[in-house]
Amino acid sequence: MNLAKIQKFQKLFAGIALAVVLLLPIISFAAITDFKSLVNKIIENINYLMVLVVGLAVFVFTWGIFKYFVAGANEKKVEEARNVLIYGLLGIFIMLSVWGLVNILINTFGFTATTQPTIPRFTPPLIIPQS
């Protein structure tokens, strides 16, 4: 095995280890009692990850736009920026397609206990009048 394959395997192993470490508290406190609750917990985790990955794809697309404007007349940089734009759009499309497929599966098989992440909202502080 050459060094490049070993480094790819190390990165893959590190990613899997990180995912296990981050998801371990969710799994251990999930109170999974049957198969349906396990599937519901997996779907809930996919919904949270999808928000993160779609946000990352939008960031990559925005970065590609920035690189395209900064490239100017340099053809090599324009081509590189165009590739970043294409990869960003491809990532957004794939993530939204996966999200749609997961929702089709949820509705088809009747899994109902999914929660979407809540959008943070500003609530003004409560002012208590002094008497």
C-alpha positions as CSV (number, residue, x, y, z in Angstrom):
1,M,0.0,0.0,0.0
2,N,1.3,3.4,-0.9
3,L,1.3,6.4,1.3
4,A,-1.7,8.1,-0.4
5,K,-4.0,5.1,0.2
6,I,-3.0,5.0,3.8
7,Q,-3.7,8.7,4.3
8,K,-7.1,8.3,2.7
9,F,-7.9,5.4,5.0
10,Q,-6.7,7.5,8.0
11,K,-9.0,10.4,7.0
12,L,-12.0,8.0,6.5
13,F,-11.3,6.3,9.9
14,A,-11.0,9.8,11.6
15,G,-14.3,10.8,10.1
16,I,-16.1,7.7,11.2
17,A,-14.6,8.0,14.7
18,L,-15.7,11.6,14.9
19,A,-19.2,10.7,13.8
20,V,-19.4,8.0,16.4
21,V,-18.2,10.2,19.2
22,L,-20.6,13.0,18.2
23,L,-23.6,10.7,17.8
24,L,-22.9,8.5,20.9
25,P,-24.8,10.8,23.4
26,I,-27.8,11.0,21.1
27,I,-27.9,7.3,20.8
28,S,-27.4,6.5,24.4
29,F,-30.0,9.0,25.7
30,A,-32.5,8.2,22.9
31,A,-34.7,5.7,24.8
32,I,-34.9,3.4,21.8
33,T,-37.4,0.7,22.6
34,D,-38.3,-0.7,19.2
35,F,-37.4,-0.5,15.6
36,K,-39.8,2.4,14.8
37,S,-38.2,4.6,17.5
38,L,-34.8,3.7,16.2
39,V,-35.8,4.7,12.7
40,N,-37.4,7.9,14.0
41,K,-34.2,8.8,15.8
42,I,-32.1,8.2,12.7
43,I,-34.5,10.4,10.6
44,E,-34.3,13.1,13.2
45,N,-30.5,13.0,13.1
46,I,-30.5,13.1,9.3
47,N,-32.7,16.2,9.5
48,Y,-30.2,18.0,11.7
49,L,-27.2,16.9,9.5
50,M,-29.0,18.0,6.4
51,V,-29.3,21.6,7.7
52,L,-25.5,21.6,8.3
53,V,-24.6,20.0,5.0
54,V,-26.9,22.3,2.9
55,G,-25.4,25.3,4.7
56,L,-21.9,24.1,3.9
57,A,-22.9,23.6,0.2
58,V,-24.4,27.1,0.1
59,F,-21.1,28.4,1.6
60,V,-19.1,26.6,-1.1
61,F,-21.3,28.1,-3.8
62,T,-20.9,31.6,-2.3
63,W,-17.2,31.1,-2.1
64,G,-17.2,30.1,-5.8
65,I,-19.0,33.3,-6.7
66,F,-16.4,35.3,-4.7
67,K,-13.6,33.5,-6.5
68,Y,-15.2,34.1,-9.9
69,F,-15.4,37.8,-9.3
70,V,-11.8,38.0,-7.9
71,A,-10.4,35.9,-10.8
72,G,-10.6,38.7,-13.3
73,A,-9.1,37.8,-16.7
74,N,-7.0,34.9,-15.4
75,E,-8.4,31.9,-17.3
76,K,-7.0,29.3,-14.9
77,K,-8.6,31.0,-11.9
78,V,-11.9,31.5,-13.7
79,E,-12.0,27.8,-14.6
80,E,-11.2,26.9,-10.9
81,A,-14.0,29.2,-9.7
82,R,-16.4,27.7,-12.2
83,N,-15.6,24.3,-10.9
84,V,-16.2,25.4,-7.3
85,L,-19.6,26.9,-8.4
86,I,-20.5,23.6,-10.1
87,Y,-19.6,21.6,-7.1
88,G,-21.5,23.9,-4.8
89,L,-24.6,23.7,-6.9
90,L,-24.2,19.9,-7.2
91,G,-23.9,19.6,-3.5
92,I,-27.0,21.7,-2.9
93,F,-29.0,19.6,-5.4
94,I,-27.9,16.3,-4.0
95,M,-28.6,17.3,-0.4
96,L,-32.0,18.6,-1.1
97,S,-32.8,15.5,-3.2
98,V,-31.7,13.3,-0.3
99,W,-33.8,15.3,2.1
100,G,-36.8,14.9,-0.2
101,L,-36.3,11.2,-0.5
102,V,-36.1,10.8,3.3
103,N,-39.4,12.8,3.6
104,I,-41.0,10.5,1.0
105,L,-39.9,7.5,3.0
106,I,-41.2,9.0,6.2
107,N,-44.6,9.6,4.6
108,T,-44.7,6.3,2.8
109,F,-44.0,4.1,5.9
110,G,-45.8,6.2,8.4
111,F,-43.0,7.4,10.6
112,T,-44.4,10.4,12.4
113,A,-42.1,11.3,15.3
114,T,-39.7,13.5,13.4
115,T,-38.8,17.0,14.5
116,Q,-37.4,19.7,12.3
117,P,-34.8,22.0,13.8
118,T,-36.4,25.2,15.2
119,I,-35.4,28.5,13.7
120,P,-34.0,30.9,16.3
121,R,-36.2,33.9,16.9
122,F,-35.7,37.1,18.8
123,T,-38.0,37.6,21.7
124,P,-38.0,41.0,23.4
125,P,-37.2,41.0,27.1
126,L,-40.1,41.0,29.5
127,I,-40.4,44.4,31.1
128,I,-42.2,44.3,34.5
129,P,-43.6,47.7,35.5
130,Q,-42.5,48.8,39.0
131,S,-45.2,49.9,41.3
